[in-house]
Amino acid sequence: MQPAFPLMVFAAGFGTRMRALTRNRPKPLIEVAGQSLLDRALDLGAGAGCDPVVVNTHYLSQQIADHLRGRPIRISHEPEILETGGGLKAALPALGHGAVMTLNPDVVWTGGNPLSALARAWDPLQMGALLLVKPREGLPGRKGGADFSLGADGRLTRMRRDSETGEDLDPNGMVYLGAQILRTDWLFRHPERVFSLNLAWDDMIRNDRAYGLIWEGGWCDVGSPEGLAEAGALLAS
């Protein structure tokens, strides 16, 4: 039996890349194929046995609170945007002090449950973080280059880029897909309130504790109107 993890769903952002679609609606409540992105994320958490589940809010937060009313979901409201690291740190009283899962809701997945895949691969003796990744080449909805290089031993390092052209130096670079398991020890030690989880990953990379797991299923970033159309096509295929 796979271990159960608490889950943090990041739903506080402004969704500016969605342009007019998020003028009066938070991005997690945008629908793909008749279901909101937030509900898709929560279904993945339920399917992986995650407990408790926390959703952070900021932009148009009342709409998300109304959407979740009556459901066993905890809300971590941020009066100011704390970024991913600060948001997760602020939610730790509800999540607990062990390893946690985090999930970006602006993603569509096919081919299984990504959170269950992470849980099966998690090794608490070796790992400080386990990030779900996929090769950059041909990834639908993705803008920009790769995030990481993945070693033969499964460890992650930051993608190196040409100083003049900015191109990735690893042709097999990996993109972080928005789902991970993360030990929270570093967050308790970090003094800042507003910070990115990139700082935690960099610390774990320096200490050889950051690992990647390649997702074999389908994936699409739904951060823009173009990605919304691509996600619908992926689900229909």
C-alpha positions, 0 to 999 in steps of 0.5 A, a space after each residue: 500500500 502506498 503511503 498517504 500524504 497531505 496535499 497542498 493545491 496552489 490556487 492563490 495566483 492572479 492567472 494573468 496569462 489567461 487574460 480576460 478569462 480571469 478578469 472576474 474568475 480565479 484561474 482554478 475555477 476555469 473549466 476544461 471539458 466541463 470540470 473546473 481545474 480545481 476540481 480536477 486537482 482535488 479528484 487527483 488528491 482524493 484518488 491518491 488518498 491525500 489527507 488533509 488537503 489544503 488549498 491556498 487562496 488570494 485572488 478572488 478568494 471568496 469564489 474559491 471559498 464558496 466553491 469549496 463550501 461543505 467539502 472537507 478541504 482546508 483553506 489557507 488564505 493569503 492576504 498578500 501573495 506569498 509565492 509558492 514557498 511562502 504559501 506552503 510555509 504558511 499552510 504547514 500548521 494545517 499540513 503537518 511537519 512531514 513530507 507533503 505533496 504539492 500540486 498546481 491545478 492549472 494542468 491537465 493529466 492523462 494516463 493515470 494519477 500523478 500523485 499516486 506515481 510520486 507516492 510509489 516512487 518516494 524514498 524518504 531515506 534518500 530524497 528531500 524532494 521528488 519532482 514529476 518531470 517530462 522531457 521538454 521536446 514537444 511538450 504541449 502548452 509549454 513556453 520556454 526552455 527546460 528546468 532541469 537535467 536528470 541524471 542516470 541516478 535520478 538526481 536533478 540539477 539545474 538546466 545550464 544555458 548558453 550565456 550568449 543564446 540562452 539555449 538549453 545545453 542539455 538536449 534532453 532537459 526536463 520540465 517540472 510538471 507541477 506535482 511533487 513530494 517535498 520534505 518541509 524541514 528546510 521551510 521551517 528553517 527559512 526565515 523569509 515569509 515571501 519566497 519561491 520553492 525554487 530556493 528549497 529545490 536549490 538547497 536540495 540540489 546542492 545536497 544531492 537530495 533533489 530527484 526527478 520522476 519521469 511522467 509517462 502519461 499525457 500532460 498539458 499546461 493550462 496557463 493560457 487560452 492557447 493551453 486551454 484549447 490544447 488541454 481540451 484536445 488532449 482529453 478528447 484524444 
